[in-house]
Amino acid sequence: MNYASLIESLKKYDFSFFIAAFAIFFIGIINLYSATHASESLAMSNLYKIQLMWFAISLSVAIGVSFIRMKNLFSYSYFIYGFNIILLILVLVLGKKGMGAQRWLVLGALRVQPSELMKISVILALAKWFSRRHLIGELGLKELILPAMIAIFPALLIIAEPDLGTGLLILLIFSMIAFYRRLKWKTMAIIAIIVLASGSVMYKFGLKDYQRRRIVTFLNPGDDARGSGYNAIQSKIAIGSGQFLGKGFKKSSQASLQYLPENHTDFIFSIFNEEHGFFGSIVLICLYFILFYRFIWLSTSVTRVYDSVVTMGLMSIFFWHTFINMGMVMGLMPIVGLPLPFMSYGGSSLMTFMVCCGIATSISNSRNLF
């Protein structure tokens, strides 16, 4: 490839997903440094350096993914899904335990969390199933049985780890894809009844005690202010104390005084609110909306069903993570362990989000580059 053709290719390359991701990550890494700089632990105060390293690795992988032809990804969709199912089973058998859960496979110095990549694997498998069926018109319950099983089986394996948040997220991703493919009103009513009934049964028989306490705490955190309600109360204190413009960079009392546990992961948005206030939060939310818009625009711009469903599925990963995490820290939803995209600390989740951007970029580039 000569210099002129390289320049021409770069002009056609869609950088928008990576630019949006970098903008949010830039805010996130500064916020992560602010949240951990006052920690007495050297490991905690250096988390931002590890996050920078993970971002560099994830970005490199995502750029590589952006050059994968979608027809190749289509061919291997079921294989990728099956391989990830095997990894989830291995987690339950050989996985490393930590913080009361068994979610990681350890390969030497490398720790892999298969449930993170399962989000993408389910989307690829569902997209291939829907693209092969050439379904016309609104979908009935019969057409949803097999694709529902594609999502339900790995969701149950993930819930068994236990990781209720990610397991339910897989089901939410399936729900958004199903709605995107259009459902009959009767089908939606039946699904609503099934969800309500299964939710009641799961609450009574399927949830562990600490998971049930989270739901009770969500309804009334003051009942156990020093126990299960502590995190929710401290999070709302952090958000409220930020007021309109916030306290300023590195001035979060909840972080510096260690009042809010997990302030670098699940509750990173609380620290951001405290330091940058309502105004800063609106700016951040607008950046997320720009990212959502790019996914939605792309899903309506492509001609292949597979590409369209994959794009909407990837958007749903970002949407549900953002919606649930922000709702959780504001006390609008029960507390679950879902990171805020590009803001929360975590290598596996960062890799997943960047790969999503890489796949979306590949789909966009396939329109005018490949």
Stockholm file with secondary structure:
# STOCKHOLM 1.0

chainA/1-370         MNYASLIESLKKYDFSFFIAAFAIFFIGIINLYSATHASESLAMSNLYKIQLMWFAISLSVAIGVSFIRMKNLFSYSYFIYGFNIILLILVLVLGKKGMGAQRWLVLGALRVQPSELMKISVILALAKWFSRRHLIGELGLKELILPAMIAIFPALLIIAEPDLGTGLLILLIFSMIAFYRRLKWKTMAIIAIIVLASGSVMYKFGLKDYQRRRIVTFLNPGDDARGSGYNAIQSKIAIGSGQFLGKGFKKSSQASLQYLPENHTDFIFSIFNEEHGFFGSIVLICLYFILFYRFIWLSTSVTRVYDSVVTMGLMSIFFWHTFINMGMVMGLMPIVGLPLPFMSYGGSSLMTFMVCCGIATSISNSRNLF
#=GR chainA/1-370 SS CCHHHHHHHHHHSCCHHHHHHHHHHHHHHHHHHHHHTTCSCHHHHTHHHHHHHHHHHHHHHHHHHTTSCHHHHHHTHHHHHHHHHHHHHHHHHHCEEETTEEEEEEETTEEECHHHHHHHHHHHHHHHHHHHHTCCSSBCHHHHHHHHHHHHHHHHHHHTTTCHHHHHHHHHHHHHHHHHTCBCHHHHHHHHHHHHHHHHHIIIIISCHHHHHHHHHHHCGGGGTTTTTHHHHHHHHHHHHHTTTCSCTTCCHHHHTTCSTTTTTTTHHHHHHHHHHHHHHHHHHHHHHHHHHHHHHHHHHCSCHHHHHHHHHHHHHHHHHHHHHHHHHTTSSCCCCCCCTTTSCCHHHHHHHHHHHHHHHHHHHTTTTC
#=GC SS_cons         CCHHHHHHHHHHSCCHHHHHHHHHHHHHHHHHHHHHTTCSCHHHHTHHHHHHHHHHHHHHHHHHHTTSCHHHHHHTHHHHHHHHHHHHHHHHHHCEEETTEEEEEEETTEEECHHHHHHHHHHHHHHHHHHHHTCCSSBCHHHHHHHHHHHHHHHHHHHTTTCHHHHHHHHHHHHHHHHHTCBCHHHHHHHHHHHHHHHHHIIIIISCHHHHHHHHHHHCGGGGTTTTTHHHHHHHHHHHHHTTTCSCTTCCHHHHTTCSTTTTTTTHHHHHHHHHHHHHHHHHHHHHHHHHHHHHHHHHHCSCHHHHHHHHHHHHHHHHHHHHHHHHHTTSSCCCCCCCTTTSCCHHHHHHHHHHHHHHHHHHHTTTTC
//
